[in-house]
Amino acid sequence: MSATGDQAPDPLAQRTPRAREIIAAARRLLASEGWEATTMRTLAADLGIRAPSLYHHVASRDALRVALCEVALAEMGTALRQPLPGEGPNDDPVAVLLRRYRERALREPELYRLTTAGRLPRAEILAGLEDWSGEPFLTVTGDPYRAQALWAGAHGLVILEIDGRLPTAEAPRPTWEALGRAFARAER
């Protein structure tokens, strides 16, 4: 199975119902406690089972991380393709993309951080999923290097916002708008 086109890939489709339950529980733990606290032991306790039972469904903590990254990439790619309330067809595509990206990343900051911090285990991730997830950046920029630069700017702002590193409460919106204008202006 690979990720292509506008159809949202389902990285959990080939998983057993129990594996999907384990991944969902890990996602909840990640959201409430962070990745460091999301161990196989805490996950098993959360599910009311013994830790060795998890390994029948998820090979390792690294495999669990891969599954969570796949879910996050699929959801981000889907979000970047779906309109937000109030979006119109005449809105600037770069600004629209940035609003969608920010909204999705801030919805689950720990899942976002897990997926974007450190090395992405590309060899283990569903073939084509990373490209599918980021393809809307290429669509709005028309160039793979500009797409990567726009993503880098969006990622940097999201992390700064998640970490409370922007100087004032009003700072996120004008800063995001400035990023969008910088890329929209470069289009002309």
Secondary structure by P-SEA (a helix, b strand, c coil): ccccccccccccccccaaaaaaaaaaaaaaaccccccccaaaaaaaacccaaaaaaccccaaaaaaaaaaaaaaaaaaaaacccccccccccaaaaaaaaaaaaaaccaaaaaaaccccccccccccaaaaaaaaaaaaacccaaaaaaaaaaaaaaaaaaaaccccccccaaaaaaaaaaaaaaaac
